[in-house]
Amino acid sequence: MKDKFIRVFKGGLGQLTIPIVAILFLVAFNLFRDPSFFSIETTLNNNGNLVLAGNLISIINGASELAVLAMGMTLVTAACGGQDISVGAAAAIAGSAFVKILKSSPDITGVTVVAAFLFACVVAMLFGTFNGTLVAVFKIQPMIATLILYTCGRSIAYWINGGATPTVSSPIINAIGSFIPGVPIPTPVLIVAGVAIVFVLVFHFTSLGLFTQSVGINGSAARLNGINSTFIKLLSFIILGLCVAVAGTIGVSRLGLINHETLLLDIEMDAILAVAIGGNSLGGGKFKISGSIIGAYVIQMLTITLYAMKVPSTDVKAYKAIVIVLLVVIGSPVIKSKFQKYVAKIRSNRQRVSMKGAE
C-alpha cells in the first residue's frame, strides 16, 4: 500500500495531492459539522424555472469566474515564472466593453450579445498583448509589468462608459448569468466546463502545453531547440486575455450591470492562490490546469464554509489567509523535499529488513 502511495505521489497525481486533500478535508469537515451541508434541492427561480440549489451548487457556481481566470493564469505562470495581477482590472475593462456594445443597440438580441462578447475578447486580448509585450519583449518581471494595468485598469473601465454604471436587462443576459430556461444547472458552470474542454482539446491537438513547460523550465534551452520563447510567453498573456473576457462577461451578466469599481475586485489574488494550491510552481515550468481548477473550488468552498459558520464578512479574508498559507506551505518545495526524503528513508529501511530476512 505504501509503495502504491509513493508511486502515485511521484507520478502525475503527485501535483494534485494538495488540492485533492484540501477538497476532501473541507468536505469531511462540513459533513461532520452539518451532514446536510452538501444536500441539493430543486426550487423555482424568479422566472418560474425548476433549478438546482444548495451549498454545493453555490460553490461550483460562485467559483466560475475564478476557475476561468485560474486556467489562463496557469499558462502565464508556467511560461513566464510570474503572475498577472491585473486580471481583475482587465475583467472590468472587458465587462465595460461588453456593456458598451450592448447599450449601443436598441434591442439586445443574440447577435448583439455575440458581437459584444467578441468585442470584449478583442479588447481583453489587446491589453493582454500589452502586458505580454512588456514581459516577453522587454523582459520586465510579470508582476511589475502588470502592475501598470492593475493601477489604471479600472479607470479605463470607468472611461469606456463615461463614468456611468449602465444596466443591461435582457432574458439572454439573465440566462448567461444565471440559468438557461429548462436547464437546472447554472450557466456559468457550463461555461467553465466549456472553457476547460477547449483547453484540453488545445493541449491534445497542439504542442502548446509542451512548449509552455519547456519555456518555463529553461527558456534558453527551449530557444536552442527551435521554440520561440518570446511568442509562447506573449501567447500565454493573449490566452489569459480571452479568459478575462469570459470572466468579465459572466460577472456583468450575473449583476445585470457594469460597476467598474467592484466587478471581480481582488480576484487576481485568488487566481494566483488557486494556481499555487493546484500544485503548480509559481516559478514556472510544469503545470496542470486541472489543479488550478480544483484550487479555485477549494477557495470558494472555504469561503462558503466560513459564511455557513456565521463568520463575519470582515473576518472571512483573515481566516482564508490562514488556511491558504497552511496549504501553500504544505505544498512548498521544501516540505515536498523533506517528505520525499522521509519516504526514501522508509523504503531504505524496508529494503534492509527484507535483506536481513532473506539471509
N, C-alpha and C positions, 0 to 999 in steps of 0.2 A: 504493500500500500504506500509506504514511504517513497519507494523508488518511482512509483507511478506519479506521486505528487511532485517529485523532483523533476521528472521529465516534463510534466505539464508546466511547472514554473519556469523551466528553462526554455520551453517551446513557445509557440505562438500565443498560448493563453497567459503566459507569464506577464505580459504587458497589461493584460486586462484583470489581473488578480486584484489589485487595489480597488478599482471601481466596482467590480462584481461583489467583493467582500463588503464594501461600503453599502451597496444596494441591499444585500442580504441582511446586514446588520440593522439598517433602518427599517426594513420590512419586519424583522423579528421584534425589534423594539416597539414598533407601532401595534403589531398584533398582540404583544404582551400587555401593552398599555390599554389598548382598545381593540378587542377582536373584530369589531365591525368597521375598523378604520378603512379597510380596502373594499368594503362592500359596494357593489354597483347596482344602481336602481334606474328604472326608466321613469321619465317625467315628461310633462308637456312644457315646451318653452313658450316664449311670448307670442310666437307665431302659430301656436297650436300644434306643433310637430312633436312627435314622440322622439325623445333623445335620451342618451345615457348621461347619468350624473353620479357624483360621488367624489371622494378624495382622490382616488386613482385617476379618474378622468381629469380632475383639476390639475394633477401633477403632469400628466403627459400632454395636456393641452397648454398649461401655463408655461411649460419649458420649450414651446415650439420655436419661438424666435431665438432663444438661447442655443438650442440644438443646431439650428441652421447656421448661426454665426460661428459656433464652435467647429463645424465642419470646415468652413473656409479658413478660420484661424489656425486650424491644424496644419493646413498646407503652407501658410505663411511661416509658421513656427518651424516646420520641418525644413523648408527650403532656406530660410534666412537666419535661423537661430535667434529670432527675436519676435516680438509681438506687435500687433497693430492696436494701439489704444484709442483709435479714432472711430471704431465701428459704430458706437452709439451715436456720435455726431453725424457720421456719414449716413446712418439709417434715417436720421431726422431730415437730412438733405434729400434722400431718396423719397421719403414719405411726402415731403413738401412738393417735390417734382410730380409725384403721383397725383396729389390733390390738385395741383395747378392744371394739369390736363383735364382732370375730371370736371373742374369748375369752368373750364373753357367751353364746354359743350352744354347745350340747353337740357339735354336728357342723357342720363348715364345708362348707356347700353353696353352690351357685351363687347362690341367693337371698341367703344370708348375706354372700357376698363383694360382691354388688352393693349391698346395704344398707350394708355397712361403707365401701365406696368413696363412696357418696353422702353418708354422714355426714362422711367426711373432706373431701369437697368443700365441704359447708356450713361446717364448722369453718374450713377454709382461707380461704373467701370472707369469713367474718366477720372474721378477722384482716386480710385484705386490705382490707376496708371500713374497719377501724380505721386502718390506715396511710393509706389513700386520704383519709379524712376529715381527718387531720392535714395532709395535703399540699394537698388541693383546697379545703377549707373554711377551715382555719386558716392556710393559706399558709406552712407550715413547709417548709423545704428537704427534698426527699425523703430524702437520706442521713441527715440529722439525725432526721427523723421515724421512719424505720425502724430507727434505732439502738436505740430502746426495745425493740422485739421481738427484735432481734439480741442484745441483752443478756440478756433474760429468757426468750426463747422456749424454750430447751432445758430450763430449769427447769420451765416449764409442761408440756412433753412428759413430764418426769420425774413430775410430779404426776398426770398422767392415768392412768397405770398403777401408781400407788402406789410408785414408785421401782423397780419390777421391770423386768426385760428378758424378757418372756414370748416363747416361741417359738410359731410358728404352722405346724404341719405339716399339709399338705394337698396332694393332687395338683393342685388348682385353683391354689393359691398358687404351687406349684412351676412350673406351666405359665406363669403370668404373669411370673415372674422369670427363666425360662429358655426352655424350648421347649414348644410345644403338640405333643402326640403326633401324628406324621405330617407335621409342618411343620418343615422343616430350618432355617428362618430364626428367629433368636432373637425371642421375643415382644416384648421392649422395642423392637426395631427396627420392628416392625409398629405398635406403639403410637405411636411418633414419627411414622410415616407417616400414621397416622390423625389425630393432632393437627394435623399440617401441612395435611392435606386440609380439616379443619374451618376452619382459619384462611383458607385460600384461598376456601372457599365463603362465609364470612362477609364477607370483603373484596369478593367478587364480587357478592353479592346485597344488600349494605348499603353505606352510606356511611361506615362506621366508619373505614376507612383514611384517607379524605379528611379527615374531621373531626379525627382524631387528628393528622395532619400540620398541619392548619390551626391547631389549638390550640397545638401545639408551636412553630410558626413565629412566630405572633403571636396570643396569647390575646385581646388587646383587639379586634383586627380580627375575630377569629372571633366574638366576642360581638356585635359590630355587625352581623354577617351572620346572626345568629339561631342560632348554635351555642352550646349550653350547655357552656362550657369546664369548669365545676365537675363536671358529670355525666360528661363524657368522661374527665377525669382519674381520677375515682372508679371509673368502669367499667374503666379500664386496670388498676387495682390488683385489682379483683374478678376480672378475667380471669386476671391473674397468679396469684391465689389458686387458680383451677382448675388451672393448670399446676403449681403447687406440690403440689396434692393428687395429681395424676398421677405426678409425680416421686417423692413420698413413698411412694406405693403400689408403684411399681416397686422402689424401694430396699428396702422391707420384704420384698417378695416374693423379691428376689434372695437375701437373707440368711436368710429364714425366721424372723426375729425383729425386735424393735424395740430398738435401742440409741440412746437419745436423745443420747448424747454424741458418737457417731461418725457417725450417719446423715447423709450428704451434707455432711460437715464441710468448711467453706471453699469450698463450691461457688458461693456468691454472687460471689466474686471472679472465678472462671472464667466465670460467666454474664455479668458486666459486660464482661470481656475479649472474650468471644465476640461481644457486641454491637458492641464497638469494632472488632475485627478484621473484622467483617462490613461495615464501611464506613459504619455508622450514626453520626450525630453524637451525641455524649454530651450535647450541649446542647439536644437536642430537634429536632423538625421531621421532615424527610423520612427515611423508613426503608424497609428491605427485610428482611422476615422470613427470606427465603432466605439473605441474607448472614449473619445471626446463626446459622443452622443450619450453614452452611459453617464459620463461625468456631468453633463447638463441635467440629466434626470436626477442624479444624486443631489445636486444643488437645489433643484426645485422640490424634491421630496423632503429635504432637510428644512426648507422654508415652510412648506405646508405643515410639517410635523411641529415646528415651533409655534406656528399660529394655532394649531389644534390644541397645543398645551397652554394656550392663553398667554403666551409670552408677549409683552407689549411690543408694538411695532418698532418703537425706538430702540429696543434691546435686541431685535432679531439679528441685525448685522453683526453685533458683537458675538453672539452665540455661534452664528455661522462661521465667523472668522476663527474661533477656537477650534471647531470641528474640522474645518478645512485645513488649518495649519497642521493638525494632527495627521490628516490623510496625506498631505503633501510630504510631511517629514517621513512618515512610514514608507512612502513610495520613492523617497530620495535615493540617489545612487549610493550614498554612504550606508544607509540601512540595508539596501539590497545587497551590497558587497559583504556586509557583516553576516547577513542571512545565508548567502551562498557559501561563505567560509564555514559557517556553522554546519550547513548541510554536508559540505565536503568532509568535515571532521567526523560527522556521524557515519558517513559512508566508509571512511578510512577505518574507523573503529570496528565497524561491522565486518569489513574485509579481514582485519587482523583476527577477529574472533572466529571467522569462518576458517581461516588458515590453521589456527590452533586446533580447531575441532577436527580438521582433516588429518592433522598429524596424529 
